[in-house]
Amino acid sequence: MLITSLQNPKVKHALKLRERRQRKRDGLMLIEGYDELRLALASNVRLQTLFFCPAFFGAVEEAALLDPARQTEAEMLEVSRDVFEKMAYRENPDGWLGVAPAANNTLADLSLSANPLLVVAEAVEKPGNLGAILRSADAAGVEAVILCDPTVDIGNPNVIRSSRGTVFSVPVVEVTSAEALAWLGERGIKVVAATPEAASPFTEVDFTGPIAIVVGTEREGLSPIWREQVAVKAHIPMLGKVNSLNVATATTLFIYEVLRQRKFV
């Protein structure tokens, strides 16, 4: 049956999930976009509901997303063009919107290799920055992203959009800074704090062993708990008028320096 009314209860609930309070209360998240949903399904995310509108499909093969979604026993709801335009978070929707359980990973869920590379992001403020960090983490094979005291939730539709769905392919855990420090210390993982005040450039730090790279906000940098308890600090040389890069760009430089030293690039 084609849904043509915004008053449909399922549609109304999906619209409410744009709000962080509603997402937290229901333990759900929105996933919009063909690529994002495809990666979510490939990462074993079980959709609760899939809204779709063929009027927006950009290619015939996109309809193939329906079969794997059905295999997760998701409720399949076709909606009209007008309804989907109201539901869509994007300016140029492609006809796909899913509702899925919110990610709820813990540190205990992480399964690390003998020589892991982790990213710790403290108090990330902007969804676009977090999404870009996740894309770089996925590209470089980072084993987990640990969010400490985050101000943006990973279920934010803008995080999912800017990450291109890699929020599902990279394990993400939310903890306090104190919990992260203790957990990393117990496992003997070397922590390197990225900060403009560091004496050593990041290319002179040994990244060949188990590593956690810690980045902070652009405005405040890392909080005292990281600045005071982490022995190894490094900076990215800045030759212009500003003293730091966008946090996502800085994170990408650090993790690819790890790969360079490990001879993967």
FIVOFI-529750 format. One record per residue (C-alpha): residue number from 1; z, x, y. Coordinates in Angstrom, 1 decimal, padded with zeros to 4 digits. Layout:
FIVOFI-529750
{nr: NUM&c3: Z&c1: X&c2: Y}
...
END
This chain:
FIVOFI-529750
{nr: 1&c3: 000.0&c1: 000.0&c2: 000.0}
{nr: 2&c3: -001.0&c1: 001.3&c2: 003.4}
{nr: 3&c3: 001.9&c1: 001.5&c2: 005.9}
{nr: 4&c3: 000.7&c1: 000.3&c2: 009.4}
{nr: 5&c3: 004.0&c1: -000.3&c2: 011.2}
{nr: 6&c3: 006.5&c1: 002.1&c2: 012.8}
{nr: 7&c3: 009.2&c1: -000.4&c2: 011.9}
{nr: 8&c3: 008.9&c1: 000.5&c2: 008.2}
{nr: 9&c3: 012.4&c1: 001.9&c2: 007.1}
{nr: 10&c3: 010.9&c1: 005.0&c2: 005.5}
{nr: 11&c3: 008.9&c1: 005.8&c2: 008.7}
{nr: 12&c3: 011.9&c1: 005.1&c2: 010.9}
{nr: 13&c3: 014.1&c1: 007.4&c2: 008.8}
{nr: 14&c3: 011.6&c1: 010.2&c2: 008.9}
{nr: 15&c3: 011.4&c1: 010.0&c2: 012.7}
{nr: 16&c3: 015.2&c1: 010.3&c2: 012.9}
{nr: 17&c3: 015.0&c1: 013.5&c2: 010.9}
{nr: 18&c3: 013.6&c1: 015.2&c2: 013.9}
{nr: 19&c3: 017.2&c1: 015.4&c2: 015.1}
{nr: 20&c3: 019.4&c1: 018.2&c2: 013.8}
{nr: 21&c3: 022.4&c1: 015.9&c2: 013.6}
{nr: 22&c3: 020.5&c1: 013.5&c2: 011.3}
{nr: 23&c3: 019.1&c1: 016.4&c2: 009.2}
{nr: 24&c3: 022.6&c1: 017.7&c2: 008.7}
{nr: 25&c3: 024.1&c1: 014.3&c2: 007.9}
{nr: 26&c3: 021.4&c1: 013.5&c2: 005.3}
{nr: 27&c3: 020.9&c1: 017.0&c2: 003.9}
{nr: 28&c3: 017.2&c1: 016.7&c2: 004.4}
{nr: 29&c3: 014.4&c1: 018.4&c2: 006.3}
{nr: 30&c3: 010.8&c1: 017.6&c2: 007.4}
{nr: 31&c3: 007.9&c1: 019.7&c2: 006.2}
{nr: 32&c3: 004.7&c1: 019.1&c2: 008.2}
{nr: 33&c3: 001.3&c1: 020.6&c2: 007.4}
{nr: 34&c3: -000.9&c1: 021.3&c2: 004.4}
{nr: 35&c3: -000.2&c1: 025.0&c2: 004.2}
{nr: 36&c3: 003.6&c1: 024.6&c2: 004.6}
{nr: 37&c3: 003.8&c1: 021.9&c2: 002.0}
{nr: 38&c3: 001.6&c1: 023.9&c2: -000.4}
{nr: 39&c3: 003.9&c1: 026.9&c2: -000.1}
{nr: 40&c3: 007.0&c1: 024.7&c2: -000.4}
{nr: 41&c3: 005.7&c1: 023.2&c2: -003.7}
{nr: 42&c3: 004.7&c1: 026.6&c2: -005.0}
{nr: 43&c3: 008.3&c1: 027.7&c2: -004.2}
{nr: 44&c3: 009.7&c1: 024.8&c2: -006.4}
{nr: 45&c3: 010.8&c1: 022.6&c2: -003.5}
{nr: 46&c3: 011.1&c1: 019.1&c2: -004.8}
{nr: 47&c3: 009.8&c1: 016.6&c2: -002.3}
{nr: 48&c3: 011.7&c1: 013.3&c2: -001.8}
{nr: 49&c3: 008.8&c1: 011.6&c2: 000.1}
{nr: 50&c3: 005.3&c1: 012.6&c2: 001.0}
{nr: 51&c3: 003.6&c1: 010.7&c2: 003.9}
{nr: 52&c3: -000.2&c1: 011.3&c2: 004.1}
{nr: 53&c3: -003.1&c1: 010.0&c2: 006.1}
{nr: 54&c3: -006.6&c1: 010.8&c2: 004.8}
{nr: 55&c3: -008.0&c1: 010.2&c2: 008.3}
{nr: 56&c3: -006.7&c1: 013.6&c2: 009.3}
{nr: 57&c3: -007.7&c1: 015.6&c2: 006.3}
{nr: 58&c3: -009.8&c1: 018.5&c2: 007.4}
{nr: 59&c3: -011.4&c1: 019.3&c2: 004.0}
{nr: 60&c3: -012.0&c1: 017.5&c2: 000.8}
{nr: 61&c3: -009.9&c1: 020.0&c2: -001.2}
{nr: 62&c3: -006.8&c1: 019.1&c2: 000.8}
{nr: 63&c3: -006.5&c1: 015.9&c2: -001.2}
{nr: 64&c3: -005.6&c1: 018.2&c2: -004.2}
{nr: 65&c3: -002.1&c1: 018.4&c2: -002.7}
{nr: 66&c3: -001.4&c1: 014.9&c2: -003.9}
{nr: 67&c3: -001.2&c1: 015.8&c2: -007.6}
{nr: 68&c3: 001.4&c1: 018.6&c2: -007.4}
{nr: 69&c3: 003.4&c1: 016.4&c2: -005.0}
{nr: 70&c3: 003.4&c1: 013.6&c2: -007.6}
{nr: 71&c3: 004.6&c1: 016.0&c2: -010.3}
{nr: 72&c3: 007.8&c1: 016.5&c2: -008.2}
{nr: 73&c3: 008.3&c1: 012.7&c2: -008.5}
{nr: 74&c3: 008.0&c1: 012.4&c2: -004.8}
{nr: 75&c3: 007.5&c1: 008.9&c2: -003.3}
{nr: 76&c3: 003.9&c1: 008.8&c2: -002.1}
{nr: 77&c3: 003.3&c1: 006.8&c2: 001.1}
{nr: 78&c3: 000.0&c1: 006.5&c2: 002.8}
{nr: 79&c3: 000.2&c1: 005.6&c2: 006.5}
{nr: 80&c3: -002.3&c1: 004.6&c2: 009.1}
{nr: 81&c3: -003.7&c1: 006.9&c2: 011.7}
{nr: 82&c3: -001.6&c1: 005.4&c2: 014.5}
{nr: 83&c3: 001.6&c1: 005.6&c2: 012.5}
{nr: 84&c3: 001.0&c1: 009.2&c2: 011.5}
{nr: 85&c3: 000.3&c1: 010.2&c2: 015.1}
{nr: 86&c3: 003.7&c1: 008.9&c2: 016.0}
{nr: 87&c3: 005.4&c1: 010.7&c2: 013.1}
{nr: 88&c3: 003.7&c1: 014.0&c2: 013.5}
{nr: 89&c3: 005.6&c1: 016.8&c2: 015.2}
{nr: 90&c3: 002.4&c1: 018.8&c2: 015.9}
{nr: 91&c3: -000.2&c1: 018.2&c2: 018.6}
{nr: 92&c3: -003.0&c1: 018.4&c2: 016.1}
{nr: 93&c3: -001.7&c1: 016.9&c2: 012.8}
{nr: 94&c3: -003.5&c1: 017.4&c2: 009.6}
{nr: 95&c3: -002.3&c1: 014.3&c2: 007.8}
{nr: 96&c3: 000.6&c1: 015.7&c2: 005.7}
{nr: 97&c3: 004.4&c1: 015.2&c2: 006.2}
{nr: 98&c3: 007.0&c1: 015.7&c2: 003.6}
{nr: 99&c3: 010.7&c1: 015.0&c2: 003.3}
{nr: 100&c3: 012.7&c1: 017.4&c2: 001.1}
{nr: 101&c3: 016.3&c1: 018.4&c2: 000.5}
{nr: 102&c3: 017.6&c1: 021.0&c2: 003.0}
{nr: 103&c3: 017.8&c1: 024.6&c2: 001.8}
{nr: 104&c3: 021.3&c1: 025.5&c2: 000.8}
{nr: 105&c3: 021.3&c1: 029.0&c2: -000.5}
{nr: 106&c3: 024.5&c1: 031.1&c2: -000.7}
{nr: 107&c3: 025.1&c1: 034.8&c2: -001.0}
{nr: 108&c3: 026.0&c1: 034.3&c2: -004.6}
{nr: 109&c3: 022.5&c1: 032.8&c2: -005.2}
{nr: 110&c3: 020.8&c1: 036.0&c2: -004.2}
{nr: 111&c3: 019.3&c1: 038.2&c2: -006.9}
{nr: 112&c3: 018.6&c1: 041.7&c2: -005.6}
{nr: 113&c3: 016.6&c1: 044.6&c2: -006.9}
{nr: 114&c3: 018.1&c1: 048.0&c2: -007.4}
{nr: 115&c3: 016.7&c1: 049.0&c2: -004.0}
{nr: 116&c3: 016.7&c1: 045.9&c2: -001.8}
{nr: 117&c3: 015.4&c1: 045.4&c2: 001.7}
{nr: 118&c3: 017.3&c1: 042.7&c2: 003.6}
{nr: 119&c3: 017.1&c1: 041.4&c2: 007.2}
{nr: 120&c3: 020.3&c1: 040.2&c2: 009.0}
{nr: 121&c3: 019.6&c1: 038.1&c2: 012.1}
{nr: 122&c3: 022.5&c1: 037.3&c2: 014.3}
{nr: 123&c3: 022.6&c1: 034.2&c2: 016.5}
{nr: 124&c3: 018.9&c1: 033.6&c2: 016.6}
{nr: 125&c3: 018.2&c1: 031.2&c2: 019.4}
{nr: 126&c3: 014.6&c1: 030.3&c2: 019.3}
{nr: 127&c3: 012.8&c1: 028.6&c2: 016.3}
{nr: 128&c3: 009.6&c1: 030.5&c2: 017.0}
{nr: 129&c3: 011.5&c1: 033.8&c2: 016.7}
{nr: 130&c3: 013.1&c1: 032.9&c2: 013.4}
{nr: 131&c3: 009.8&c1: 031.6&c2: 012.1}
{nr: 132&c3: 008.0&c1: 034.9&c2: 013.0}
{nr: 133&c3: 010.8&c1: 036.9&c2: 011.4}
{nr: 134&c3: 010.4&c1: 034.9&c2: 008.2}
{nr: 135&c3: 006.6&c1: 035.5&c2: 008.2}
{nr: 136&c3: 007.1&c1: 039.2&c2: 008.5}
{nr: 137&c3: 009.8&c1: 039.2&c2: 005.9}
{nr: 138&c3: 007.5&c1: 037.4&c2: 003.4}
{nr: 139&c3: 004.6&c1: 039.8&c2: 004.2}
{nr: 140&c3: 006.8&c1: 042.9&c2: 003.6}
{nr: 141&c3: 008.6&c1: 041.7&c2: 000.5}
{nr: 142&c3: 012.0&c1: 041.4&c2: 002.2}
{nr: 143&c3: 014.3&c1: 040.1&c2: -000.5}
{nr: 144&c3: 016.4&c1: 037.8&c2: 001.7}
{nr: 145&c3: 017.1&c1: 036.9&c2: 005.3}
{nr: 146&c3: 020.7&c1: 036.4&c2: 006.2}
{nr: 147&c3: 021.4&c1: 034.3&c2: 009.3}
{nr: 148&c3: 024.7&c1: 035.0&c2: 010.9}
{nr: 149&c3: 026.2&c1: 032.5&c2: 013.2}
{nr: 150&c3: 022.8&c1: 030.9&c2: 013.9}
{nr: 151&c3: 022.2&c1: 028.6&c2: 016.8}
{nr: 152&c3: 019.0&c1: 027.2&c2: 015.3}
{nr: 153&c3: 018.9&c1: 025.6&c2: 011.8}
{nr: 154&c3: 016.3&c1: 026.6&c2: 009.3}
{nr: 155&c3: 015.3&c1: 022.9&c2: 008.9}
{nr: 156&c3: 014.1&c1: 022.8&c2: 012.4}
{nr: 157&c3: 010.4&c1: 021.6&c2: 012.3}
{nr: 158&c3: 009.5&c1: 024.4&c2: 014.7}
{nr: 159&c3: 011.0&c1: 027.0&c2: 012.3}
{nr: 160&c3: 009.0&c1: 025.6&c2: 009.4}
{nr: 161&c3: 005.8&c1: 025.5&c2: 011.5}
{nr: 162&c3: 006.1&c1: 029.0&c2: 013.0}
{nr: 163&c3: 007.1&c1: 030.5&c2: 009.7}
{nr: 164&c3: 003.9&c1: 028.9&c2: 008.1}
{nr: 165&c3: 006.2&c1: 027.8&c2: 005.3}
{nr: 166&c3: 007.6&c1: 031.2&c2: 004.4}
{nr: 167&c3: 011.1&c1: 029.6&c2: 005.0}
{nr: 168&c3: 010.6&c1: 028.5&c2: 001.4}
{nr: 169&c3: 009.2&c1: 031.8&c2: -000.1}
{nr: 170&c3: 012.0&c1: 034.0&c2: 001.4}
{nr: 171&c3: 015.6&c1: 033.2&c2: 000.4}
{nr: 172&c3: 017.5&c1: 032.4&c2: 003.6}
{nr: 173&c3: 021.3&c1: 032.3&c2: 003.7}
{nr: 174&c3: 023.6&c1: 031.2&c2: 006.6}
{nr: 175&c3: 027.0&c1: 032.9&c2: 006.8}
{nr: 176&c3: 029.3&c1: 034.4&c2: 009.4}
{nr: 177&c3: 028.9&c1: 038.0&c2: 010.5}
{nr: 178&c3: 032.2&c1: 038.9&c2: 008.9}
{nr: 179&c3: 031.1&c1: 037.4&c2: 005.5}
{nr: 180&c3: 027.8&c1: 039.3&c2: 005.7}
{nr: 181&c3: 029.4&c1: 042.6&c2: 006.5}
{nr: 182&c3: 031.9&c1: 042.3&c2: 003.7}
{nr: 183&c3: 029.2&c1: 041.2&c2: 001.2}
{nr: 184&c3: 026.9&c1: 044.1&c2: 002.2}
{nr: 185&c3: 029.8&c1: 046.6&c2: 002.0}
{nr: 186&c3: 030.8&c1: 045.4&c2: -001.5}
{nr: 187&c3: 027.2&c1: 046.1&c2: -002.7}
{nr: 188&c3: 026.9&c1: 049.5&c2: -001.1}
{nr: 189&c3: 023.9&c1: 048.4&c2: 001.0}
{nr: 190&c3: 023.4&c1: 050.6&c2: 004.1}
{nr: 191&c3: 023.4&c1: 048.6&c2: 007.3}
{nr: 192&c3: 021.3&c1: 049.7&c2: 010.2}
{nr: 193&c3: 021.8&c1: 048.0&c2: 013.5}
{nr: 194&c3: 018.8&c1: 047.7&c2: 015.8}
{nr: 195&c3: 020.1&c1: 048.2&c2: 019.4}
{nr: 196&c3: 018.6&c1: 049.8&c2: 022.6}
{nr: 197&c3: 021.8&c1: 051.8&c2: 023.1}
{nr: 198&c3: 021.4&c1: 053.8&c2: 019.8}
{nr: 199&c3: 020.8&c1: 057.5&c2: 020.1}
{nr: 200&c3: 018.3&c1: 057.7&c2: 017.2}
{nr: 201&c3: 014.8&c1: 056.2&c2: 017.2}
{nr: 202&c3: 014.2&c1: 054.0&c2: 014.2}
{nr: 203&c3: 011.6&c1: 056.4&c2: 012.7}
{nr: 204&c3: 014.3&c1: 059.1&c2: 012.2}
{nr: 205&c3: 016.6&c1: 056.9&c2: 010.1}
{nr: 206&c3: 016.5&c1: 057.2&c2: 006.3}
{nr: 207&c3: 015.4&c1: 053.8&c2: 005.0}
{nr: 208&c3: 014.6&c1: 054.9&c2: 001.4}
{nr: 209&c3: 017.7&c1: 053.4&c2: -000.1}
{nr: 210&c3: 019.2&c1: 049.9&c2: -000.2}
{nr: 211&c3: 018.9&c1: 048.7&c2: 003.4}
{nr: 212&c3: 020.0&c1: 045.8&c2: 005.6}
{nr: 213&c3: 018.4&c1: 045.7&c2: 009.1}
{nr: 214&c3: 020.5&c1: 043.9&c2: 011.6}
{nr: 215&c3: 019.0&c1: 042.4&c2: 014.7}
{nr: 216&c3: 020.5&c1: 040.4&c2: 017.5}
{nr: 217&c3: 019.5&c1: 038.2&c2: 020.4}
{nr: 218&c3: 017.2&c1: 039.5&c2: 023.2}
{nr: 219&c3: 019.6&c1: 038.6&c2: 025.9}
{nr: 220&c3: 023.0&c1: 039.7&c2: 024.4}
{nr: 221&c3: 022.0&c1: 042.0&c2: 021.6}
{nr: 222&c3: 024.4&c1: 042.4&c2: 018.7}
{nr: 223&c3: 027.9&c1: 041.2&c2: 019.0}
{nr: 224&c3: 030.9&c1: 043.6&c2: 018.9}
{nr: 225&c3: 031.5&c1: 043.1&c2: 015.2}
{nr: 226&c3: 028.2&c1: 044.7&c2: 014.4}
{nr: 227&c3: 028.2&c1: 047.3&c2: 017.2}
{nr: 228&c3: 031.7&c1: 048.5&c2: 016.3}
{nr: 229&c3: 031.6&c1: 048.4&c2: 012.5}
{nr: 230&c3: 028.1&c1: 049.6&c2: 011.7}
{nr: 231&c3: 027.9&c1: 053.4&c2: 011.8}
{nr: 232&c3: 024.1&c1: 053.7&c2: 011.7}
{nr: 233&c3: 022.2&c1: 052.5&c2: 014.7}
{nr: 234&c3: 018.6&c1: 052.9&c2: 015.8}
{nr: 235&c3: 016.4&c1: 052.0&c2: 018.7}
{nr: 236&c3: 012.7&c1: 051.4&c2: 019.3}
{nr: 237&c3: 011.4&c1: 053.8&c2: 022.0}
{nr: 238&c3: 010.5&c1: 051.9&c2: 025.2}
{nr: 239&c3: 008.3&c1: 053.5&c2: 027.8}
{nr: 240&c3: 008.0&c1: 050.6&c2: 030.2}
{nr: 241&c3: 010.3&c1: 048.7&c2: 032.5}
{nr: 242&c3: 012.1&c1: 046.6&c2: 029.9}
{nr: 243&c3: 014.5&c1: 048.0&c2: 027.3}
{nr: 244&c3: 013.8&c1: 045.8&c2: 024.3}
{nr: 245&c3: 011.0&c1: 043.9&c2: 022.4}
{nr: 246&c3: 010.9&c1: 040.4&c2: 021.3}
{nr: 247&c3: 013.4&c1: 040.2&c2: 018.4}
{nr: 248&c3: 010.7&c1: 039.1&c2: 015.9}
{nr: 249&c3: 008.4&c1: 042.0&c2: 016.9}
{nr: 250&c3: 011.3&c1: 044.5&c2: 016.7}
{nr: 251&c3: 012.2&c1: 043.2&c2: 013.3}
{nr: 252&c3: 008.7&c1: 043.6&c2: 012.1}
{nr: 253&c3: 008.5&c1: 047.3&c2: 013.3}
{nr: 254&c3: 011.7&c1: 048.1&c2: 011.5}
{nr: 255&c3: 010.8&c1: 046.5&c2: 008.2}
{nr: 256&c3: 007.4&c1: 048.2&c2: 008.1}
{nr: 257&c3: 009.0&c1: 051.5&c2: 008.9}
{nr: 258&c3: 011.0&c1: 050.9&c2: 005.7}
{nr: 259&c3: 007.8&c1: 050.3&c2: 003.8}
{nr: 260&c3: 006.2&c1: 053.4&c2: 005.3}
{nr: 261&c3: 009.1&c1: 055.5&c2: 004.2}
{nr: 262&c3: 009.0&c1: 054.0&c2: 000.7}
{nr: 263&c3: 005.3&c1: 054.8&c2: 000.5}
{nr: 264&c3: 004.2&c1: 051.2&c2: 000.2}
{nr: 265&c3: 001.8&c1: 051.3&c2: 003.2}
END
